[in-house]
Amino acid sequence: MRFILLILMAVGLSSCINNDEDLSRARAHANKHPENIAGWTRYCENQVRYWNVQTKTDIAIYVRTTKDKLPTILCRRIAKALTTNSVTLADIKALTRDGHVTPRMIAALRNG
C-alpha cells in the first residue's frame, strides 16, 4: 500500500491509480499514516522540478507563488487536497497529463 501512495503523491505518476476507489483507499491509508506524507511530498517536488518552464509559470500563477517555490508549495497543497478529499483523480490526471488545472484544483491550490 505504501507503494501505491507514493505513486499517488508523485504528481508525475498519478496515472497508476486507476479509479476513484483506489484513490479512496490510498486516502484512507495516508490519513492513518501522516508521517509518510513528507516523503511523498519530496518525491512530488522532484517530479515538478522537471516540468517545462511554461507549465511551471502557468501553475505558479494559480498557486500564487514564484516558479522557484512552486515545487514545494504545489506538492504540499496537493498532498493536503488529496488527504482532505478536495480534489479527485480526474483533477490530478488533468494536471499531470495535460497541464490543465480544473476549477476544483484551482481552489485547492489557492487555499492550501
C-alpha positions as semicolon CSV with decimal commas, in nm:
position;residue;x (nm);y (nm);z (nm)
1;M;0,000;0,000;0,000
2;R;0,290;0,238;0,069
3;F;0,398;0,198;-0,294
4;I;0,052;0,292;-0,418
5;L;0,055;0,605;-0,203
6;L;0,400;0,702;-0,326
7;I;0,265;0,680;-0,677
8;L;-0,043;0,880;-0,583
9;M;0,154;1,161;-0,430
10;A;0,411;1,163;-0,705
11;V;0,229;1,401;-0,931
12;G;0,403;1,273;-1,241
13;L;0,299;0,912;-1,177
14;S;-0,058;0,952;-1,057
15;S;-0,190;0,763;-1,359
16;C;-0,112;0,439;-1,173
17;I;-0,420;0,497;-0,957
18;N;-0,684;0,358;-1,186
19;N;-1,010;0,472;-1,034
20;D;-1,170;0,669;-0,754
21;E;-1,195;0,356;-0,539
22;D;-0,815;0,318;-0,549
23;L;-0,786;0,685;-0,462
24;S;-1,021;0,645;-0,165
25;R;-0,818;0,353;-0,031
26;A;-0,497;0,550;-0,075
27;R;-0,650;0,849;0,108
28;A;-0,759;0,633;0,398
29;H;-0,410;0,488;0,427
30;A;-0,250;0,832;0,407
31;N;-0,474;0,960;0,684
32;K;-0,374;0,665;0,904
33;H;-0,003;0,724;0,835
34;P;0,053;1,102;0,808
35;E;0,424;1,063;0,873
36;N;0,463;0,925;0,520
37;I;0,331;1,240;0,356
38;A;0,668;1,419;0,390
39;G;0,837;1,151;0,180
40;W;0,566;1,162;-0,083
41;T;0,586;1,539;-0,094
42;R;0,962;1,528;-0,154
43;Y;0,913;1,285;-0,440
44;C;0,643;1,507;-0,587
45;E;0,875;1,808;-0,564
46;N;1,142;1,622;-0,759
47;Q;0,889;1,542;-1,033
48;V;0,765;1,901;-1,059
49;R;1,121;2,029;-1,100
50;Y;1,131;1,851;-1,438
51;W;0,817;2,019;-1,574
52;N;0,877;2,260;-1,860
53;V;0,913;2,629;-1,782
54;Q;0,579;2,728;-1,936
55;T;0,383;2,476;-1,730
56;K;0,560;2,587;-1,413
57;T;0,492;2,951;-1,494
58;D;0,123;2,887;-1,563
59;I;0,068;2,681;-1,249
60;A;0,268;2,923;-1,033
61;I;0,003;3,183;-1,118
62;Y;-0,272;2,956;-0,980
63;V;-0,069;2,872;-0,671
64;R;0,024;3,238;-0,623
65;T;0,396;3,177;-0,589
66;T;0,718;3,201;-0,787
67;K;0,849;2,926;-1,016
68;D;1,133;2,865;-0,770
69;K;0,900;2,797;-0,478
70;L;0,644;2,613;-0,690
71;P;0,757;2,251;-0,630
72;T;0,742;2,283;-0,252
73;I;0,419;2,479;-0,227
74;L;0,238;2,290;-0,502
75;C;0,319;1,947;-0,362
76;R;0,224;2,042;-0,007
77;R;-0,108;2,175;-0,127
78;I;-0,174;1,874;-0,347
79;A;-0,095;1,643;-0,054
80;K;-0,337;1,837;0,164
81;A;-0,603;1,837;-0,107
82;L;-0,570;1,463;-0,163
83;T;-0,595;1,374;0,204
84;T;-0,894;1,603;0,260
85;N;-1,098;1,498;-0,046
86;S;-1,067;1,843;-0,205
87;V;-0,964;1,701;-0,544
88;T;-1,049;1,393;-0,743
89;L;-0,846;1,158;-0,956
90;A;-0,970;1,340;-1,267
91;D;-0,828;1,666;-1,130
92;I;-0,487;1,509;-1,070
93;K;-0,480;1,345;-1,412
94;A;-0,577;1,668;-1,587
95;L;-0,287;1,843;-1,415
96;T;-0,026;1,574;-1,472
97;R;-0,119;1,470;-1,825
98;D;-0,227;1,797;-1,984
99;G;-0,103;2,071;-1,752
100;H;-0,474;2,160;-1,730
101;V;-0,592;2,296;-1,398
102;T;-0,954;2,219;-1,312
103;P;-1,170;2,455;-1,103
104;R;-1,152;2,214;-0,808
105;M;-0,773;2,201;-0,838
106;I;-0,752;2,581;-0,859
107;A;-0,946;2,610;-0,534
108;A;-0,723;2,353;-0,364
109;L;-0,403;2,516;-0,488
110;R;-0,508;2,866;-0,387
111;N;-0,648;2,773;-0,049
112;G;-0,366;2,543;0,056
